[in-house]
Amino acid sequence: MKQLNLRKVLGLKILSIFSMCNINYLSAVFIVFLSMLILSSCNKFNENPDSSKKDPSIKDNPNNSMDKNMDKDKNDMMDNQMSNMINKMNDMKMSGNTDIDFVNMMIIHHQSAIDMSNSEVSSGKNESIIKMANNIIKDQQKEIEMMQKWLDKNKDYKKDASTEGGMKLMMSMKAMMEPDMKMSGNTDKDFTSMMILHHKGAIDMSEVELQYGTDPEIKKMAQDIIEKQKAEIKQMEDWK
């Protein structure tokens, strides 16, 4: 209503001005109409200050936010898988035999690597990293089967004369307890960062087995884990 009154006042003032200047009535009406049209255009522009900034051909894609949420869920899942592994290893009852304890801890450790790798395979983007994740799944599933068979054959184990091996195994988990690690939201980056820590933990555990273990088969497996996972760590660090 105020805008309408303003237009009327503006029109009457312009008419009076033009009558004083001896301009004919039709010309004055035309000029008033043109003035009101300009005023109306200015009002519309002020009502939509951002209209010129947004390209109407660009539409918001709801799938973008959905994809980001899915990636965040996957990354949180990997973080939880690492935490669950550490909790299981902490809760594990030590047997007093380094070979037995190493194998039991490594089965838990390997299963965690498989779970994290499955998350990478399902939502990662980098083909090379996805390929490594698939190799980790295949290799560590095979090693779990080997370790489980070895456990079944060695039920009547003898306790070590020293419990130092078991204590060192528990201490080796510190490599995987990185308090300041923050998830970036990028699945490939978070997978490699967490897997580097994970592999370092496996290497530390394997070095304890080499020092305190006695079973040749398990000591060889520990040596293979060290060599393979050191190579994978180097590869992942090159990607970072």
C-alpha positions as CSV (number, residue, x, y, z in Angstrom):
1,M,0.0,0.0,0.0
2,K,2.8,2.4,0.9
3,Q,4.6,1.6,-2.5
4,L,1.3,2.4,-4.3
5,N,0.8,5.7,-2.5
6,L,4.4,6.6,-3.3
7,R,3.8,5.9,-7.0
8,K,0.7,8.1,-7.0
9,V,2.5,11.0,-5.2
10,L,5.4,10.7,-7.7
11,G,3.0,10.7,-10.6
12,L,1.1,13.8,-9.4
13,K,4.3,15.7,-8.7
14,I,5.7,14.9,-12.2
15,L,2.3,15.9,-13.8
16,S,2.4,19.3,-12.0
17,I,6.0,19.9,-13.0
18,F,5.2,19.1,-16.6
19,S,2.0,21.3,-16.6
20,M,4.1,24.2,-15.4
21,C,6.5,23.6,-18.2
22,N,3.7,23.6,-20.8
23,I,4.3,19.9,-21.8
24,N,1.1,18.4,-23.3
25,Y,-0.9,16.0,-21.2
26,L,-0.3,12.7,-23.3
27,S,3.5,13.2,-23.2
28,A,3.3,13.8,-19.4
29,V,1.3,10.6,-18.9
30,F,3.7,8.6,-20.9
31,I,6.7,9.9,-18.9
32,V,4.8,9.2,-15.6
33,F,4.1,5.7,-16.7
34,L,7.7,5.2,-17.7
35,S,8.8,6.5,-14.2
36,M,6.5,4.2,-12.4
37,L,7.8,1.2,-14.5
38,I,11.4,2.0,-13.5
39,L,10.4,2.3,-9.8
40,S,8.6,-1.0,-10.0
41,S,11.7,-2.7,-11.5
42,C,13.9,-1.2,-8.7
43,N,11.6,-2.6,-6.1
44,K,11.7,-6.1,-7.6
45,F,15.5,-6.0,-7.7
46,N,15.6,-5.0,-4.0
47,E,13.2,-7.8,-3.1
48,N,15.6,-10.4,-4.7
49,P,19.1,-9.2,-4.0
50,D,20.6,-12.6,-4.6
51,S,18.7,-13.4,-7.8
52,S,21.6,-12.3,-10.0
53,K,24.1,-14.5,-8.1
54,K,22.4,-17.8,-8.6
55,D,22.5,-19.6,-11.9
56,P,19.1,-21.1,-12.5
57,S,20.7,-23.8,-14.6
58,I,22.5,-25.2,-11.5
59,K,20.3,-27.3,-9.3
60,D,21.2,-28.6,-5.9
61,N,22.0,-32.3,-5.9
62,P,20.6,-34.0,-2.8
63,N,22.8,-37.0,-3.6
64,N,26.0,-35.0,-2.7
65,S,25.1,-34.7,0.9
66,M,23.8,-38.3,1.0
67,D,27.2,-39.5,-0.4
68,K,29.1,-37.4,2.2
69,N,27.0,-38.9,5.0
70,M,27.6,-42.4,3.7
71,D,31.3,-41.8,3.6
72,K,31.3,-40.4,7.1
73,D,29.4,-43.5,8.3
74,K,32.0,-45.8,6.7
75,N,34.9,-43.9,8.2
76,D,33.3,-44.0,11.6
77,M,32.8,-47.7,11.2
78,M,36.5,-48.2,10.4
79,D,37.4,-46.2,13.6
80,N,35.0,-48.4,15.6
81,Q,36.5,-51.5,14.1
82,M,40.0,-50.5,15.3
83,S,38.7,-49.7,18.7
84,N,36.8,-53.0,19.0
85,M,39.9,-54.9,18.0
86,I,42.0,-53.2,20.7
87,N,39.3,-53.9,23.3
88,K,39.1,-57.6,22.3
89,M,42.9,-58.0,22.6
90,N,42.9,-56.2,25.9
91,D,40.2,-58.5,27.2
92,M,41.9,-61.7,25.9
93,K,43.0,-64.1,28.6
94,M,46.7,-64.7,28.2
95,S,47.7,-68.3,28.2
96,G,51.3,-68.0,29.3
97,N,52.7,-69.4,26.0
98,T,54.0,-66.8,23.5
99,D,53.2,-68.8,20.4
100,I,49.6,-69.4,21.5
101,D,49.1,-65.8,22.7
102,F,50.6,-64.4,19.5
103,V,48.3,-66.5,17.3
104,N,45.2,-65.6,19.3
105,M,46.0,-61.9,19.2
106,M,46.9,-62.0,15.5
107,I,43.6,-63.7,14.6
108,I,41.7,-60.8,16.2
109,H,44.1,-58.4,14.5
110,H,43.7,-59.9,11.1
111,Q,39.9,-60.0,11.4
112,S,39.9,-56.2,12.1
113,A,42.1,-55.6,9.0
114,I,39.5,-57.6,6.9
115,D,36.6,-55.6,8.3
116,M,38.4,-52.3,7.6
117,S,39.3,-53.4,4.1
118,N,35.7,-54.4,3.4
119,S,34.7,-50.8,4.2
120,E,37.3,-49.5,1.8
121,V,36.2,-51.8,-1.0
122,S,32.6,-50.8,-0.6
123,S,33.1,-47.0,-0.5
124,G,36.7,-46.2,-1.5
125,K,37.4,-44.3,-4.8
126,N,41.1,-45.0,-5.5
127,E,41.5,-48.1,-7.6
128,S,45.0,-48.9,-6.3
129,I,43.9,-48.7,-2.7
130,I,40.8,-50.8,-3.3
131,K,43.1,-53.4,-5.0
132,M,45.3,-53.4,-1.9
133,A,42.3,-53.8,0.4
134,N,41.1,-56.8,-1.7
135,N,44.6,-58.4,-1.4
136,I,44.6,-57.8,2.4
137,I,41.2,-59.5,2.7
138,K,42.4,-62.5,0.7
139,D,45.8,-62.9,2.3
140,Q,44.6,-62.4,5.9
141,Q,41.6,-64.7,5.6
142,K,44.1,-67.4,4.4
143,E,46.4,-66.7,7.4
144,I,43.5,-66.8,9.9
145,E,42.6,-70.3,8.5
146,M,46.3,-71.4,8.9
147,M,46.5,-70.0,12.5
148,Q,43.2,-71.6,13.5
149,K,44.4,-75.0,12.2
150,W,47.6,-74.6,14.1
151,L,45.7,-73.8,17.3
152,D,43.6,-76.9,16.9
153,K,46.7,-79.0,16.7
154,N,48.4,-77.4,19.7
155,K,45.8,-77.5,22.4
156,D,48.2,-79.2,24.8
157,Y,50.7,-76.3,24.9
158,K,53.3,-75.8,27.6
159,K,53.6,-72.5,29.4
160,D,56.7,-70.4,28.9
161,A,59.3,-70.3,31.7
162,S,58.9,-66.5,31.5
163,T,55.8,-64.4,31.0
164,E,57.9,-61.7,29.3
165,G,56.7,-62.6,25.8
166,G,53.0,-62.1,26.8
167,M,53.8,-58.8,28.4
168,K,55.6,-57.6,25.3
169,L,52.7,-58.7,23.1
170,M,50.4,-56.6,25.1
171,M,52.7,-53.6,25.0
172,S,53.0,-54.0,21.2
173,M,49.4,-52.7,20.9
174,K,50.5,-49.2,21.7
175,A,51.5,-48.6,18.1
176,M,47.8,-48.9,17.2
177,M,46.6,-46.5,19.9
178,E,47.0,-43.2,18.2
179,P,45.1,-40.7,20.4
180,D,45.3,-37.7,18.0
181,M,44.1,-39.4,14.8
182,K,41.2,-37.5,13.3
183,M,39.0,-38.9,10.6
184,S,39.1,-36.7,7.5
185,G,35.9,-37.9,5.8
186,N,37.9,-39.2,2.8
187,T,37.6,-43.0,2.9
188,D,40.8,-43.7,1.0
189,K,42.8,-41.4,3.1
190,D,41.3,-42.6,6.4
191,F,41.8,-46.3,5.4
192,T,45.5,-45.9,4.6
193,S,46.2,-43.8,7.7
194,M,44.5,-46.4,10.0
195,M,46.0,-49.3,8.1
196,I,49.5,-48.0,8.5
197,L,49.0,-47.9,12.3
198,H,47.4,-51.3,12.1
199,H,50.3,-52.8,10.1
200,K,52.8,-51.3,12.5
201,G,51.0,-53.0,15.4
202,A,51.2,-56.4,13.5
203,I,55.0,-55.8,12.9
204,D,55.6,-55.1,16.6
205,M,53.7,-58.2,17.6
206,S,55.6,-60.3,15.1
207,E,58.9,-59.1,16.3
208,V,57.9,-60.2,19.8
209,E,57.1,-63.6,18.4
210,L,60.4,-63.9,16.7
211,Q,62.2,-63.0,20.0
212,Y,60.2,-65.1,22.5
213,G,58.3,-67.7,20.4
214,T,59.5,-71.3,19.9
215,D,57.3,-72.8,17.2
216,P,59.1,-72.8,13.8
217,E,55.8,-72.5,11.8
218,I,54.6,-69.5,13.8
219,K,57.9,-67.8,13.8
220,K,58.0,-68.2,10.0
221,M,54.5,-66.7,9.7
222,A,55.6,-63.8,11.9
223,Q,58.6,-63.1,9.6
224,D,56.3,-63.2,6.5
225,I,54.0,-60.7,8.2
226,I,56.9,-58.3,8.9
227,E,58.1,-58.4,5.3
228,K,54.7,-58.1,3.7
229,Q,53.3,-55.4,5.9
230,K,56.5,-53.3,5.8
231,A,56.2,-53.3,2.0
232,E,52.5,-52.3,2.2
233,I,53.2,-49.5,4.7
234,K,55.8,-48.0,2.2
235,Q,53.2,-48.2,-0.6
236,M,50.5,-46.5,1.5
237,E,52.9,-43.8,2.7
238,D,53.6,-43.0,-1.0
239,W,49.9,-42.5,-1.5
240,K,49.5,-40.0,1.3
